[in-house]
Structures are given as structure tokens and as C-alpha cells.
Amino acid sequence: MEKKIYISGKMGEKVLSQATIEKFNKAEEKLKGAGRDVMNPASHKFQEALNEVLAYHRSNRKLRNEQAEILLFDLSCIARCDAIYMLRDWKESPGAKAEYYFAKAIGIEILHEYESNT
């Protein structure tokens, strides 16, 4: 069974820029090329799922802090993975830092773009 890997890195944009999407897609291609099952938070499918969750909370008037809801969604996805792949810029992002420490706390493997052959 192949390991499921979540990609983590700096995003910080309400609407993802093409550069951000390309950075995450490049990492996804690299990991898939190494035979990995990848969860890419910049992918269209992931963003659609996230937007559905946010819309649900908005419609039920339960959305008090959008950034918190986004992070909770991301952490729930990480909890379903075997590893997290930290892009080079992860330390520039409060969300990616939280993802790193969450992964560390729950004991999943942490891979780094700059030191990984996968």
C-alpha cells in the first residue's frame, strides 16, 4: 500500500495565484513520479471540498473565523495521511508551521523538499 502524503507550504492567498498552484503541482508530480499517493491542497478538487465546508458553515452561521476553519480542514486531511511533505518555504507560513507541528504531534513521517529524493 502506497503512503498518502500531504503537501505543505506557503499559500496565504484567498485566491491562489498561478505561481502557488504551479509550486504545489510540481511537488505533486515529483511525489507521484516516485509512486506516492498525494494530497495537494492547491488542487482544484481539494479547493472545491474546502469551499463546500466553508459554505456550509456560512449558511449555518457557524463561520466565526474562516482562517481557523481552513486550518481545521487541512489538519483533518493531514490526520488521514501517512506523511507530510514540507516545501522549502513552509517556515514562512503560519498555517504550514501549524501543519508541521500537528504532523509531529501525531507521529506521522515528515519529509522535506530540500532533503528528499521522493
Salt bridges, closest charged atoms under 4 A:
GLU28 OE2 - LYS32 NZ 3.05
ASP37 OD2 - LYS4 NZ 3.16
GLU48 OE2 - HIS44 NE2 2.88
GLU66 OE2 - LYS14 NZ 2.67
GLU66 OE1 - ARG58 NH2 2.69
GLU69 OE1 - HIS57 NE2 3.36
ASP89 OD2 - LYS23 NZ 2.46
GLU92 OE1 - LYS10 NZ 3.41
GLU109 OE1 - LYS3 NZ 2.53
GLU113 OE2 - ARG88 NH1 3.24
